[in-house]
Amino acid sequence: MTGLLTYLVKRLVASVVTLLGVVFVLVVAVQFLPGDPARVIAGLRATPEQVQRIREEMGLDDSVFVQYWRFLENLAHGNLGVSARTGDSVASEIWARLPYTLELAFFGTLIGAVAGITLGVVAAIHKDKWTDSIVSMIGVMGISTPVYWLGILLIMLFAVTLKVLPASGASTPQSLVLPSVTVGVFSMAIVARMTRSTMIEELGQDYVRTVRAKGAAERLVIYKHALRNAFVPILTVIGLQFGTLLGGAVLTETVFAWPGIGRLLVDSISARDFPMVQGIIFVFAAMFIVVNVVTDLLYTVVDPRVRLYG
C-alpha cells in the first residue's frame, strides 16, 4: 500500500508540473494569435478608448508572467475566467457541455473496444487467411477514413435516406448513435490492429501450447489465457483512445451539432474568445492526464503480475 501511495504521489506531482506547463503555453500562445478579445467584448462600434479600458480590465496589457500568475490564482479558486463572447463564466459553460463530451467519448470508446477486440481476436485466430485479410482491410479503412466524411455519409444514409436516426442534436437517446459510431470506427481500427498483433504473439508462446496439450478447450485457451495476457497493451490503446476522444471529437461534434466542449471550442476559436479557448484546452489536458493515471492503475487489475511501483 505504501508503494502504491508513493506511486500516486509521484504521478500527482508530475501531473501538476505538466498542467503548469500547459497553462504557460496557453498564456504565451494567446499573445501570438490574431484577433482582440477586448474588441469582441466591446463590439465593432466601440471607441478605441472603450476597447482599451476593457483590455486593461482583462489584464491583456500585462506581461506574460503576470497573466500566467493571474491564471494560476484564478485556477486555485476554480475560476477559469469570463467568456469574451457571452460574458458568462468559462467554468460554468464548460461544466454544462462536459457531460455530452464524456457521453460521446465513453460510448465511442466502448464501441471501438468491443468491436476492435472481437475483430482482432478473429484475425489472430485465422492468421494469414481470408478472414485475417478482411479484418486488416477494415482496420486500414477505419484509420484512413476522415471522421467528418464518415459522419456525413452516416447522416446521408441513416438520417436522410432511411430516416431511422436523427441527423444532429442531442434531444433523444437515438441522437447519440451516429456520432458514437463515427468516433468509434477509428478506435475500432486501432484496437483491432493492436489486439491482432498481441494475440498472435501470445498464441505462439510455450504456455499456450502447454495448455492445449493438457486438453483445454480452444475457447478457454484464447479468451482465458492468451487474451488475458495480451490485454495490457490493448488496455493502453483503449485508454489513449478514450483520452483522445475527450479532447479530439471536435470534428464529430461539429458535424452532428453535438453540444459538447469540442463544438464549443470551435465556436470560441471562430469568435476569438481566448479565455474560453484557454479554459477548454486546460480541461482537455487535465482529463487526458487523469485518464492516463486511471489506465495505469487498471493494469494491476487486468494482470496482477504488473507492478507500478517498487
ABEGO torsion letter per residue (X at the ends): XAAAAAAAAAAAAAAAAAAAAAAAAAAAAAAABBEBAAAAAAEAABBAAAAAAAAAAAGAABBAAAAAAAAAAAAAAGBAEBBAAAGBBAAAAAAAAAAAAAAAAAAAAAAAAAAAAAAAAAAAAABGBAAAAAAAAAAAAAAABBAAAAAAAAAAAAAAAAGABBABEAABAAAAAAAAAAAAAAAAAAAAAAAAAAAAAAAABAAAAAAAAAGBBAAAAAAAAAAAAAAAAAAAAAAAAAAAAAAAAAAAAAAAGBBBAAAAAAAAAAAGBAAAAAAAAAAAAAAAAAAAAAAAAAAAAABAABBABX
